Amino acid sequence: MAELLDLDAEVLHSYLSELTAWIKELTADRPPRRILDVGSGTGTGTFALLDRFDRADATALDLSPRFLHHIGGKARALGVADRVRTVQADLDAAWPSVGTADLVWASASLHHLADPDRVLAEIFTAIDPGGFLIVAELDSFPRFLPDDLGIGRPGLEARCHALQAERHAALVPHLGSDWGPRLTKAGFTIEAERTFPIALTPPLPAATGRYAQATLSRLRSALADRLTADDLSTLDTLTTDDGPHGLLNRTDLTVRTTRTIWAARRPAGE
Ligand SMILES: C[S@@+](CC[C@H](N)C(=O)[O-])C[C@H]1O[C@@H](n2cnc3c(N)ncnc32)[C@H](O)[C@@H]1O
């Protein structure tokens, strides 16, 4: 999972850069100095925002000590260890004492929570009046493949995504939620909602094959009991073959996904 999150950051670098540039415009009247990354994973948001806001410090908050350890190493390697604090906490249990922030970032994390509305209310009180919460969400894993792969039955990736959507409906019911009304209910004012359609075509970032490999390997293990033997075998070829059909060598990959961003503000004076 750590590898997948880091590859996501690497391959979708241009989207992240466009997003943080937009956040800089939104926050131009009071550039953030204290950032809180909620469900930070391996720190994609933490590091992108520290890069964009060079006078800010960041707190990365996550359930996973392993991800937080990874962030510590990356912060040292990037020379920003003095600007990054990590906090381990299970947000399904209780909100930790992290102090206040003027920019909170929650990317692909709210949908994992048992009661995101309770956590949104906690985030509201942790943001300085006038400060921003940026929610970034996705509705599914990215897609990489053409319909006809030259091996197996056409439509493999579409079948995987349909089965994964069924699985997610039961396991992560908040995935794909419309966060706007939920943010308003927590007291925020929605300043903007923006969709970033991502459609990368060749020449692709160097890590794309590994990103596709990590994504489809994850789908394969999640769907092992739902896919046909034929489809599992095609996935094995894609993810492990070092010949022309393997993901690391294919020349027909693209990267297609959509990210939706809600920029919400705690009203000044509240
Ligand atoms: C899909 S990852 C997103 C990571 C990162 N924000 C990114 O965009 O790359 C979801 C993150 O939420 C964290 N998470 C899930 N449930 C949590 C909880 N109850 N408390 C704190 N963090 C949680 C996971 O550990 C994971 O790092």
The ligand as a MOL file (V3000), in Angstrom:
LIG
                    3D

  0  0  0     0  0            999 V3000
M  V30 BEGIN CTAB
M  V30 COUNTS 27 29 0 0 0
M  V30 BEGIN ATOM
M  V30 1 C -6.2420 5.8240 0.5540 0
M  V30 2 S -5.1690 6.3230 1.8330 0 CHG=1
M  V30 3 C -4.8880 8.0260 1.3970 0
M  V30 4 C -3.5600 8.5080 1.8880 0
M  V30 5 C -3.1680 9.9150 1.5030 0
M  V30 6 N -4.0550 10.9140 2.0570 0
M  V30 7 C -3.0420 10.0660 0.0090 0
M  V30 8 O -3.8330 10.8130 -0.6050 0
M  V30 9 O -2.1490 9.4500 -0.5870 0 CHG=-1
M  V30 10 C -6.2350 6.4490 3.2560 0
M  V30 11 C -5.4750 6.7540 4.5440 0
M  V30 12 O -6.4220 6.9330 5.6090 0
M  V30 13 C -5.8860 6.3240 6.7770 0
M  V30 14 N -6.9790 5.9520 7.6840 0
M  V30 15 C -7.9600 5.0600 7.4480 0
M  V30 16 N -8.7450 4.9300 8.5290 0
M  V30 17 C -8.2410 5.7660 9.4810 0
M  V30 18 C -8.5950 6.0630 10.8280 0
M  V30 19 N -9.6250 5.4580 11.4160 0
M  V30 20 N -7.8600 6.9680 11.5260 0
M  V30 21 C -6.8020 7.5830 10.9270 0
M  V30 22 N -6.4120 7.3330 9.6420 0
M  V30 23 C -7.1120 6.4300 8.9340 0
M  V30 24 C -5.1610 5.0920 6.2330 0
M  V30 25 O -4.2050 4.5890 7.1620 0
M  V30 26 C -4.5390 5.6310 4.9640 0
M  V30 27 O -3.2690 6.1540 5.1870 0
M  V30 END ATOM
M  V30 BEGIN BOND
M  V30 1 1 1 2
M  V30 2 1 2 3
M  V30 3 1 2 10
M  V30 4 1 3 4
M  V30 5 1 4 5
M  V30 6 1 5 6
M  V30 7 1 5 7
M  V30 8 2 7 8
M  V30 9 1 7 9
M  V30 10 1 10 11
M  V30 11 1 11 12
M  V30 12 1 11 26
M  V30 13 1 12 13
M  V30 14 1 13 14
M  V30 15 1 13 24
M  V30 16 1 14 15
M  V30 17 1 14 23
M  V30 18 2 15 16
M  V30 19 1 16 17
M  V30 20 1 17 18
M  V30 21 2 17 23
M  V30 22 1 18 19
M  V30 23 2 18 20
M  V30 24 1 20 21
M  V30 25 2 21 22
M  V30 26 1 22 23
M  V30 27 1 24 25
M  V30 28 1 24 26
M  V30 29 1 26 27
M  V30 END BOND
M  V30 END CTAB
M  END
